[in-house]
Amino acid sequence: MKQKKRVMIIERTEKEVIIRLPSYVDTNGLQRFVDYLAYKEATALSKANQSAVDILAKEIKKGWWEINRRRLVK
């Protein structure tokens, strides 16, 4: 059985980094990697510290519960 040649190309242009992968790469794993990259891009310029993130998360959860409580508790 002939092995597939591994060909991954990473190219940096003035405005972006381009990653080219062969079509046989597992798309489920690739999607998780792309989600991670999207997270890194979204948070790259953030100046928030962990305590600020924790406070925001607590406020969001509290607001969600207040909105959905009547629907879930009978």
PDB file with one MODEL, atoms N, CA, C and O in Angstrom:
MODEL        1
ATOM      1  N   MET A   1       0.845  -1.181   0.000  1.00  0.00           N
ATOM      2  CA  MET A   1       0.000   0.000   0.000  1.00  0.00           C
ATOM      3  C   MET A   1       0.886   1.238   0.000  1.00  0.00           C
ATOM      4  O   MET A   1       1.814   1.356   0.800  1.00  0.00           O
ATOM      5  N   LYS A   2       0.590   2.136  -0.889  1.00  0.00           N
ATOM      6  CA  LYS A   2       1.385   3.343  -1.031  1.00  0.00           C
ATOM      7  C   LYS A   2       0.953   4.389  -0.010  1.00  0.00           C
ATOM      8  O   LYS A   2      -0.240   4.656   0.131  1.00  0.00           O
ATOM      9  N   GLN A   3       1.911   4.987   0.705  1.00  0.00           N
ATOM     10  CA  GLN A   3       1.601   6.032   1.674  1.00  0.00           C
ATOM     11  C   GLN A   3       1.357   7.355   0.965  1.00  0.00           C
ATOM     12  O   GLN A   3       1.964   7.663  -0.061  1.00  0.00           O
ATOM     13  N   LYS A   4       0.446   8.125   1.550  1.00  0.00           N
ATOM     14  CA  LYS A   4       0.166   9.458   1.015  1.00  0.00           C
ATOM     15  C   LYS A   4       1.284  10.395   1.440  1.00  0.00           C
ATOM     16  O   LYS A   4       1.735  10.367   2.585  1.00  0.00           O
ATOM     17  N   LYS A   5       1.712  11.204   0.524  1.00  0.00           N
ATOM     18  CA  LYS A   5       2.748  12.183   0.824  1.00  0.00           C
ATOM     19  C   LYS A   5       2.146  13.317   1.642  1.00  0.00           C
ATOM     20  O   LYS A   5       1.103  13.864   1.286  1.00  0.00           O
ATOM     21  N   ARG A   6       2.802  13.663   2.727  1.00  0.00           N
ATOM     22  CA  ARG A   6       2.333  14.756   3.575  1.00  0.00           C
ATOM     23  C   ARG A   6       2.788  16.083   2.989  1.00  0.00           C
ATOM     24  O   ARG A   6       3.982  16.344   2.841  1.00  0.00           O
ATOM     25  N   VAL A   7       1.815  16.905   2.662  1.00  0.00           N
ATOM     26  CA  VAL A   7       2.141  18.207   2.099  1.00  0.00           C
ATOM     27  C   VAL A   7       1.296  19.265   2.804  1.00  0.00           C
ATOM     28  O   VAL A   7       0.103  19.403   2.534  1.00  0.00           O
ATOM     29  N   MET A   8       1.918  19.996   3.694  1.00  0.00           N
ATOM     30  CA  MET A   8       1.265  21.115   4.341  1.00  0.00           C
ATOM     31  C   MET A   8       2.106  22.338   4.020  1.00  0.00           C
ATOM     32  O   MET A   8       3.325  22.331   4.185  1.00  0.00           O
ATOM     33  N   ILE A   9       1.447  23.373   3.566  1.00  0.00           N
ATOM     34  CA  ILE A   9       2.156  24.589   3.194  1.00  0.00           C
ATOM     35  C   ILE A   9       1.643  25.725   4.068  1.00  0.00           C
ATOM     36  O   ILE A   9       0.436  25.952   4.154  1.00  0.00           O
ATOM     37  N   ILE A  10       2.547  26.428   4.705  1.00  0.00           N
ATOM     38  CA  ILE A  10       2.200  27.611   5.482  1.00  0.00           C
ATOM     39  C   ILE A  10       2.856  28.804   4.808  1.00  0.00           C
ATOM     40  O   ILE A  10       4.072  28.841   4.617  1.00  0.00           O
ATOM     41  N   GLU A  11       2.033  29.770   4.455  1.00  0.00           N
ATOM     42  CA  GLU A  11       2.520  30.939   3.733  1.00  0.00           C
ATOM     43  C   GLU A  11       2.096  32.206   4.478  1.00  0.00           C
ATOM     44  O   GLU A  11       0.944  32.325   4.897  1.00  0.00           O
ATOM     45  N   ARG A  12       2.998  33.124   4.638  1.00  0.00           N
ATOM     46  CA  ARG A  12       2.681  34.398   5.281  1.00  0.00           C
ATOM     47  C   ARG A  12       2.725  35.482   4.208  1.00  0.00           C
ATOM     48  O   ARG A  12       3.719  35.642   3.500  1.00  0.00           O
ATOM     49  N   THR A  13       1.620  36.222   4.108  1.00  0.00           N
ATOM     50  CA  THR A  13       1.581  37.367   3.213  1.00  0.00           C
ATOM     51  C   THR A  13       1.594  38.619   4.083  1.00  0.00           C
ATOM     52  O   THR A  13       1.699  38.529   5.307  1.00  0.00           O
ATOM     53  N   GLU A  14       1.490  39.752   3.468  1.00  0.00           N
ATOM     54  CA  GLU A  14       1.487  41.005   4.227  1.00  0.00           C
ATOM     55  C   GLU A  14       0.275  41.104   5.156  1.00  0.00           C
ATOM     56  O   GLU A  14       0.360  41.722   6.217  1.00  0.00           O
ATOM     57  N   LYS A  15      -0.865  40.492   4.761  1.00  0.00           N
ATOM     58  CA  LYS A  15      -2.103  40.647   5.508  1.00  0.00           C
ATOM     59  C   LYS A  15      -2.601  39.388   6.207  1.00  0.00           C
ATOM     60  O   LYS A  15      -3.502  39.475   7.041  1.00  0.00           O
ATOM     61  N   GLU A  16      -2.041  38.213   5.891  1.00  0.00           N
ATOM     62  CA  GLU A  16      -2.592  36.987   6.466  1.00  0.00           C
ATOM     63  C   GLU A  16      -1.598  35.840   6.437  1.00  0.00           C
ATOM     64  O   GLU A  16      -0.561  35.903   5.777  1.00  0.00           O
ATOM     65  N   VAL A  17      -1.943  34.788   7.172  1.00  0.00           N
ATOM     66  CA  VAL A  17      -1.199  33.542   7.128  1.00  0.00           C
ATOM     67  C   VAL A  17      -2.114  32.519   6.466  1.00  0.00           C
ATOM     68  O   VAL A  17      -3.267  32.362   6.868  1.00  0.00           O
ATOM     69  N   ILE A  18      -1.615  31.839   5.474  1.00  0.00           N
ATOM     70  CA  ILE A  18      -2.404  30.870   4.718  1.00  0.00           C
ATOM     71  C   ILE A  18      -1.842  29.479   4.995  1.00  0.00           C
ATOM     72  O   ILE A  18      -0.643  29.242   4.849  1.00  0.00           O
ATOM     73  N   ILE A  19      -2.733  28.552   5.401  1.00  0.00           N
ATOM     74  CA  ILE A  19      -2.330  27.167   5.639  1.00  0.00           C
ATOM     75  C   ILE A  19      -3.055  26.305   4.627  1.00  0.00           C
ATOM     76  O   ILE A  19      -4.282  26.333   4.543  1.00  0.00           O
ATOM     77  N   ARG A  20      -2.304  25.547   3.865  1.00  0.00           N
ATOM     78  CA  ARG A  20      -2.885  24.643   2.871  1.00  0.00           C
ATOM     79  C   ARG A  20      -2.631  23.211   3.320  1.00  0.00           C
ATOM     80  O   ARG A  20      -1.501  22.829   3.625  1.00  0.00           O
ATOM     81  N   LEU A  21      -3.715  22.420   3.354  1.00  0.00           N
ATOM     82  CA  LEU A  21      -3.635  21.031   3.776  1.00  0.00           C
ATOM     83  C   LEU A  21      -4.208  20.135   2.692  1.00  0.00           C
ATOM     84  O   LEU A  21      -5.072  20.561   1.926  1.00  0.00           O
ATOM     85  N   PRO A  22      -3.736  18.903   2.622  1.00  0.00           N
ATOM     86  CA  PRO A  22      -4.312  17.964   1.654  1.00  0.00           C
ATOM     87  C   PRO A  22      -5.784  17.677   1.988  1.00  0.00           C
ATOM     88  O   PRO A  22      -6.183  17.773   3.148  1.00  0.00           O
ATOM     89  N   SER A  23      -6.570  17.334   1.003  1.00  0.00           N
ATOM     90  CA  SER A  23      -8.004  17.127   1.199  1.00  0.00           C
ATOM     91  C   SER A  23      -8.323  15.916   2.068  1.00  0.00           C
ATOM     92  O   SER A  23      -9.452  15.800   2.546  1.00  0.00           O
ATOM     93  N   TYR A  24      -7.380  15.017   2.291  1.00  0.00           N
ATOM     94  CA  TYR A  24      -7.663  13.832   3.105  1.00  0.00           C
ATOM     95  C   TYR A  24      -7.522  14.088   4.606  1.00  0.00           C
ATOM     96  O   TYR A  24      -7.715  13.168   5.402  1.00  0.00           O
ATOM     97  N   VAL A  25      -7.195  15.296   5.003  1.00  0.00           N
ATOM     98  CA  VAL A  25      -7.075  15.629   6.421  1.00  0.00           C
ATOM     99  C   VAL A  25      -8.456  15.543   7.074  1.00  0.00           C
ATOM    100  O   VAL A  25      -9.444  16.002   6.502  1.00  0.00           O
ATOM    101  N   ASP A  26      -8.525  14.952   8.275  1.00  0.00           N
ATOM    102  CA  ASP A  26      -9.764  14.787   9.030  1.00  0.00           C
ATOM    103  C   ASP A  26     -10.430  16.139   9.280  1.00  0.00           C
ATOM    104  O   ASP A  26      -9.837  17.008   9.919  1.00  0.00           O
ATOM    105  N   THR A  27     -11.640  16.324   8.790  1.00  0.00           N
ATOM    106  CA  THR A  27     -12.303  17.621   8.915  1.00  0.00           C
ATOM    107  C   THR A  27     -12.809  17.897  10.326  1.00  0.00           C
ATOM    108  O   THR A  27     -12.932  19.061  10.708  1.00  0.00           O
ATOM    109  N   ASN A  28     -13.107  16.857  11.118  1.00  0.00           N
ATOM    110  CA  ASN A  28     -13.556  17.092  12.495  1.00  0.00           C
ATOM    111  C   ASN A  28     -12.432  17.709  13.324  1.00  0.00           C
ATOM    112  O   ASN A  28     -12.642  18.706  14.016  1.00  0.00           O
ATOM    113  N   GLY A  29     -11.269  17.130  13.256  1.00  0.00           N
ATOM    114  CA  GLY A  29     -10.118  17.684  13.963  1.00  0.00           C
ATOM    115  C   GLY A  29      -9.755  19.056  13.425  1.00  0.00           C
ATOM    116  O   GLY A  29      -9.395  19.954  14.185  1.00  0.00           O
ATOM    117  N   LEU A  30      -9.850  19.212  12.129  1.00  0.00           N
ATOM    118  CA  LEU A  30      -9.546  20.485  11.495  1.00  0.00           C
ATOM    119  C   LEU A  30     -10.512  21.566  11.962  1.00  0.00           C
ATOM    120  O   LEU A  30     -10.101  22.706  12.179  1.00  0.00           O
ATOM    121  N   GLN A  31     -11.804  21.224  12.121  1.00  0.00           N
ATOM    122  CA  GLN A  31     -12.786  22.196  12.585  1.00  0.00           C
ATOM    123  C   GLN A  31     -12.465  22.657  14.001  1.00  0.00           C
ATOM    124  O   GLN A  31     -12.585  23.844  14.302  1.00  0.00           O
ATOM    125  N   ARG A  32     -12.061  21.741  14.871  1.00  0.00           N
ATOM    126  CA  ARG A  32     -11.680  22.129  16.235  1.00  0.00           C
ATOM    127  C   ARG A  32     -10.481  23.072  16.206  1.00  0.00           C
ATOM    128  O   ARG A  32     -10.424  24.033  16.974  1.00  0.00           O
ATOM    129  N   PHE A  33      -9.531  22.800  15.327  1.00  0.00           N
ATOM    130  CA  PHE A  33      -8.358  23.655  15.198  1.00  0.00           C
ATOM    131  C   PHE A  33      -8.756  25.042  14.685  1.00  0.00           C
ATOM    132  O   PHE A  33      -8.258  26.051  15.186  1.00  0.00           O
ATOM    133  N   VAL A  34      -9.638  25.099  13.703  1.00  0.00           N
ATOM    134  CA  VAL A  34     -10.102  26.373  13.153  1.00  0.00           C
ATOM    135  C   VAL A  34     -10.870  27.158  14.224  1.00  0.00           C
ATOM    136  O   VAL A  34     -10.727  28.377  14.316  1.00  0.00           O
ATOM    137  N   ASP A  35     -11.680  26.470  15.029  1.00  0.00           N
ATOM    138  CA  ASP A  35     -12.388  27.138  16.126  1.00  0.00           C
ATOM    139  C   ASP A  35     -11.390  27.747  17.106  1.00  0.00           C
ATOM    140  O   ASP A  35     -11.585  28.868  17.577  1.00  0.00           O
ATOM    141  N   TYR A  36     -10.332  27.017  17.412  1.00  0.00           N
ATOM    142  CA  TYR A  36      -9.292  27.539  18.303  1.00  0.00           C
ATOM    143  C   TYR A  36      -8.632  28.780  17.696  1.00  0.00           C
ATOM    144  O   TYR A  36      -8.397  29.767  18.393  1.00  0.00           O
ATOM    145  N   LEU A  37      -8.338  28.724  16.403  1.00  0.00           N
ATOM    146  CA  LEU A  37      -7.736  29.883  15.737  1.00  0.00           C
ATOM    147  C   LEU A  37      -8.683  31.082  15.749  1.00  0.00           C
ATOM    148  O   LEU A  37      -8.241  32.219  15.913  1.00  0.00           O
ATOM    149  N   ALA A  38      -9.970  30.836  15.578  1.00  0.00           N
ATOM    150  CA  ALA A  38     -10.947  31.928  15.626  1.00  0.00           C
ATOM    151  C   ALA A  38     -10.958  32.561  17.022  1.00  0.00           C
ATOM    152  O   ALA A  38     -11.048  33.781  17.156  1.00  0.00           O
ATOM    153  N   TYR A  39     -10.867  31.724  18.055  1.00  0.00           N
ATOM    154  CA  TYR A  39     -10.781  32.229  19.424  1.00  0.00           C
ATOM    155  C   TYR A  39      -9.524  33.076  19.614  1.00  0.00           C
ATOM    156  O   TYR A  39      -9.582  34.159  20.195  1.00  0.00           O
ATOM    157  N   LYS A  40      -8.390  32.580  19.122  1.00  0.00           N
ATOM    158  CA  LYS A  40      -7.131  33.322  19.253  1.00  0.00           C
ATOM    159  C   LYS A  40      -7.223  34.666  18.535  1.00  0.00           C
ATOM    160  O   LYS A  40      -6.738  35.676  19.044  1.00  0.00           O
ATOM    161  N   GLU A  41      -7.837  34.682  17.365  1.00  0.00           N
ATOM    162  CA  GLU A  41      -7.994  35.927  16.614  1.00  0.00           C
ATOM    163  C   GLU A  41      -8.895  36.902  17.372  1.00  0.00           C
ATOM    164  O   GLU A  41      -8.596  38.093  17.460  1.00  0.00           O
ATOM    165  N   ALA A  42     -10.002  36.386  17.920  1.00  0.00           N
ATOM    166  CA  ALA A  42     -10.962  37.243  18.616  1.00  0.00           C
ATOM    167  C   ALA A  42     -10.379  37.842  19.897  1.00  0.00           C
ATOM    168  O   ALA A  42     -10.762  38.941  20.299  1.00  0.00           O
ATOM    169  N   THR A  43      -9.470  37.136  20.528  1.00  0.00           N
ATOM    170  CA  THR A  43      -8.927  37.597  21.808  1.00  0.00           C
ATOM    171  C   THR A  43      -7.528  38.189  21.700  1.00  0.00           C
ATOM    172  O   THR A  43      -6.956  38.600  22.710  1.00  0.00           O
ATOM    173  N   ALA A  44      -6.980  38.238  20.521  1.00  0.00           N
ATOM    174  CA  ALA A  44      -5.585  38.658  20.343  1.00  0.00           C
ATOM    175  C   ALA A  44      -5.315  40.065  20.865  1.00  0.00           C
ATOM    176  O   ALA A  44      -4.246  40.316  21.421  1.00  0.00           O
ATOM    177  N   LEU A  45      -6.240  40.964  20.701  1.00  0.00           N
ATOM    178  CA  LEU A  45      -6.024  42.350  21.106  1.00  0.00           C
ATOM    179  C   LEU A  45      -6.697  42.691  22.431  1.00  0.00           C
ATOM    180  O   LEU A  45      -6.697  43.848  22.852  1.00  0.00           O
ATOM    181  N   SER A  46      -7.270  41.687  23.086  1.00  0.00           N
ATOM    182  CA  SER A  46      -7.968  41.915  24.346  1.00  0.00           C
ATOM    183  C   SER A  46      -6.992  42.260  25.462  1.00  0.00           C
ATOM    184  O   SER A  46      -5.901  41.698  25.564  1.00  0.00           O
ATOM    185  N   LYS A  47      -7.413  43.190  26.284  1.00  0.00           N
ATOM    186  CA  LYS A  47      -6.619  43.570  27.449  1.00  0.00           C
ATOM    187  C   LYS A  47      -7.278  43.075  28.736  1.00  0.00           C
ATOM    188  O   LYS A  47      -6.848  43.426  29.834  1.00  0.00           O
ATOM    189  N   ALA A  48      -8.320  42.260  28.594  1.00  0.00           N
ATOM    190  CA  ALA A  48      -9.048  41.741  29.751  1.00  0.00           C
ATOM    191  C   ALA A  48      -8.188  40.761  30.536  1.00  0.00           C
ATOM    192  O   ALA A  48      -7.419  39.988  29.963  1.00  0.00           O
ATOM    193  N   ASN A  49      -8.332  40.808  31.859  1.00  0.00           N
ATOM    194  CA  ASN A  49      -7.645  39.822  32.684  1.00  0.00           C
ATOM    195  C   ASN A  49      -8.658  38.764  33.120  1.00  0.00           C
ATOM    196  O   ASN A  49      -9.854  38.920  32.874  1.00  0.00           O
ATOM    197  N   GLN A  50      -8.201  37.701  33.758  1.00  0.00           N
ATOM    198  CA  GLN A  50      -9.074  36.582  34.090  1.00  0.00           C
ATOM    199  C   GLN A  50     -10.208  36.992  35.032  1.00  0.00           C
ATOM    200  O   GLN A  50     -11.330  36.510  34.879  1.00  0.00           O
ATOM    201  N   SER A  51      -9.942  37.866  35.994  1.00  0.00           N
ATOM    202  CA  SER A  51     -11.010  38.254  36.929  1.00  0.00           C
ATOM    203  C   SER A  51     -12.114  39.023  36.198  1.00  0.00           C
ATOM    204  O   SER A  51     -13.291  38.849  36.514  1.00  0.00           O
ATOM    205  N   ALA A  52     -11.763  39.856  35.244  1.00  0.00           N
ATOM    206  CA  ALA A  52     -12.773  40.574  34.453  1.00  0.00           C
ATOM    207  C   ALA A  52     -13.599  39.593  33.628  1.00  0.00           C
ATOM    208  O   ALA A  52     -14.814  39.751  33.506  1.00  0.00           O
ATOM    209  N   VAL A  53     -12.952  38.593  33.068  1.00  0.00           N
ATOM    210  CA  VAL A  53     -13.661  37.567  32.284  1.00  0.00           C
ATOM    211  C   VAL A  53     -14.601  36.780  33.191  1.00  0.00           C
ATOM    212  O   VAL A  53     -15.736  36.497  32.805  1.00  0.00           O
ATOM    213  N   ASP A  54     -14.147  36.424  34.387  1.00  0.00           N
ATOM    214  CA  ASP A  54     -14.980  35.684  35.332  1.00  0.00           C
ATOM    215  C   ASP A  54     -16.219  36.480  35.726  1.00  0.00           C
ATOM    216  O   ASP A  54     -17.311  35.918  35.806  1.00  0.00           O
ATOM    217  N   ILE A  55     -16.067  37.782  35.974  1.00  0.00           N
ATOM    218  CA  ILE A  55     -17.193  38.645  36.338  1.00  0.00           C
ATOM    219  C   ILE A  55     -18.193  38.722  35.187  1.00  0.00           C
ATOM    220  O   ILE A  55     -19.399  38.607  35.402  1.00  0.00           O
ATOM    221  N   LEU A  56     -17.700  38.913  33.980  1.00  0.00           N
ATOM    222  CA  LEU A  56     -18.570  38.977  32.806  1.00  0.00           C
ATOM    223  C   LEU A  56     -19.328  37.668  32.618  1.00  0.00           C
ATOM    224  O   LEU A  56     -20.528  37.684  32.346  1.00  0.00           O
ATOM    225  N   ALA A  57     -18.642  36.535  32.761  1.00  0.00           N
ATOM    226  CA  ALA A  57     -19.292  35.229  32.607  1.00  0.00           C
ATOM    227  C   ALA A  57     -20.394  35.050  33.646  1.00  0.00           C
ATOM    228  O   ALA A  57     -21.464  34.531  33.329  1.00  0.00           O
ATOM    229  N   LYS A  58     -20.142  35.474  34.882  1.00  0.00           N
ATOM    230  CA  LYS A  58     -21.143  35.367  35.947  1.00  0.00           C
ATOM    231  C   LYS A  58     -22.363  36.219  35.621  1.00  0.00           C
ATOM    232  O   LYS A  58     -23.495  35.780  35.828  1.00  0.00           O
ATOM    233  N   GLU A  59     -22.148  37.433  35.113  1.00  0.00           N
ATOM    234  CA  GLU A  59     -23.264  38.312  34.740  1.00  0.00           C
ATOM    235  C   GLU A  59     -24.082  37.719  33.598  1.00  0.00           C
ATOM    236  O   GLU A  59     -25.311  37.791  33.605  1.00  0.00           O
ATOM    237  N   ILE A  60     -23.405  37.142  32.631  1.00  0.00           N
ATOM    238  CA  ILE A  60     -24.108  36.537  31.490  1.00  0.00           C
ATOM    239  C   ILE A  60     -24.944  35.359  31.952  1.00  0.00           C
ATOM    240  O   ILE A  60     -26.101  35.229  31.554  1.00  0.00           O
ATOM    241  N   LYS A  61     -24.374  34.494  32.790  1.00  0.00           N
ATOM    242  CA  LYS A  61     -25.119  33.333  33.292  1.00  0.00           C
ATOM    243  C   LYS A  61     -26.332  33.774  34.108  1.00  0.00           C
ATOM    244  O   LYS A  61     -27.410  33.193  33.984  1.00  0.00           O
ATOM    245  N   LYS A  62     -26.157  34.802  34.946  1.00  0.00           N
ATOM    246  CA  LYS A  62     -27.258  35.305  35.763  1.00  0.00           C
ATOM    247  C   LYS A  62     -28.373  35.841  34.869  1.00  0.00           C
ATOM    248  O   LYS A  62     -29.547  35.548  35.094  1.00  0.00           O
ATOM    249  N   GLY A  63     -28.007  36.626  33.856  1.00  0.00           N
ATOM    250  CA  GLY A  63     -29.000  37.169  32.929  1.00  0.00           C
ATOM    251  C   GLY A  63     -29.724  36.079  32.172  1.00  0.00           C
ATOM    252  O   GLY A  63     -30.934  36.167  31.962  1.00  0.00           O
ATOM    253  N   TRP A  64     -28.995  35.040  31.754  1.00  0.00           N
ATOM    254  CA  TRP A  64     -29.612  33.931  31.029  1.00  0.00           C
ATOM    255  C   TRP A  64     -30.621  33.234  31.929  1.00  0.00           C
ATOM    256  O   TRP A  64     -31.726  32.912  31.491  1.00  0.00           O
ATOM    257  N   TRP A  65     -30.250  32.999  33.185  1.00  0.00           N
ATOM    258  CA  TRP A  65     -31.134  32.301  34.103  1.00  0.00           C
ATOM    259  C   TRP A  65     -32.395  33.124  34.357  1.00  0.00           C
ATOM    260  O   TRP A  65     -33.493  32.570  34.406  1.00  0.00           O
ATOM    261  N   GLU A  66     -32.251  34.438  34.520  1.00  0.00           N
ATOM    262  CA  GLU A  66     -33.413  35.287  34.754  1.00  0.00           C
ATOM    263  C   GLU A  66     -34.377  35.251  33.576  1.00  0.00           C
ATOM    264  O   GLU A  66     -35.593  35.281  33.763  1.00  0.00           O
ATOM    265  N   ILE A  67     -33.840  35.190  32.374  1.00  0.00           N
ATOM    266  CA  ILE A  67     -34.674  35.151  31.163  1.00  0.00           C
ATOM    267  C   ILE A  67     -35.345  33.798  30.999  1.00  0.00           C
ATOM    268  O   ILE A  67     -36.504  33.741  30.590  1.00  0.00           O
ATOM    269  N   ASN A  68     -34.652  32.706  31.307  1.00  0.00           N
ATOM    270  CA  ASN A  68     -35.129  31.360  31.002  1.00  0.00           C
ATOM    271  C   ASN A  68     -35.727  30.604  32.192  1.00  0.00           C
ATOM    272  O   ASN A  68     -36.230  29.494  32.023  1.00  0.00           O
ATOM    273  N   ARG A  69     -35.680  31.183  33.372  1.00  0.00           N
ATOM    274  CA  ARG A  69     -36.135  30.488  34.582  1.00  0.00           C
ATOM    275  C   ARG A  69     -37.585  30.006  34.446  1.00  0.00           C
ATOM    276  O   ARG A  69     -37.877  28.838  34.700  1.00  0.00           O
ATOM    277  N   ARG A  70     -38.496  30.911  34.044  1.00  0.00           N
ATOM    278  CA  ARG A  70     -39.911  30.556  33.936  1.00  0.00           C
ATOM    279  C   ARG A  70     -40.144  29.420  32.950  1.00  0.00           C
ATOM    280  O   ARG A  70     -41.041  28.600  33.145  1.00  0.00           O
ATOM    281  N   ARG A  71     -39.360  29.372  31.919  1.00  0.00           N
ATOM    282  CA  ARG A  71     -39.505  28.328  30.904  1.00  0.00           C
ATOM    283  C   ARG A  71     -39.015  26.977  31.410  1.00  0.00           C
ATOM    284  O   ARG A  71     -39.520  25.938  30.986  1.00  0.00           O
ATOM    285  N   LEU A  72     -38.031  26.979  32.318  1.00  0.00           N
ATOM    286  CA  LEU A  72     -37.414  25.726  32.745  1.00  0.00           C
ATOM    287  C   LEU A  72     -37.915  25.196  34.085  1.00  0.00           C
ATOM    288  O   LEU A  72     -37.895  23.987  34.315  1.00  0.00           O
ATOM    289  N   VAL A  73     -38.359  26.071  34.958  1.00  0.00           N
ATOM    290  CA  VAL A  73     -38.841  25.645  36.278  1.00  0.00           C
ATOM    291  C   VAL A  73     -40.361  25.702  36.262  1.00  0.00           C
ATOM    292  O   VAL A  73     -40.953  26.748  35.993  1.00  0.00           O
ATOM    293  N   LYS A  74     -40.985  24.563  36.553  1.00  0.00           N
ATOM    294  CA  LYS A  74     -42.457  24.507  36.514  1.00  0.00           C
ATOM    295  C   LYS A  74     -43.002  24.092  37.834  1.00  0.00           C
ATOM    296  O   LYS A  74     -44.218  23.989  37.995  1.00  0.00           O
TER     297      LYS A  74
ENDMDL
END
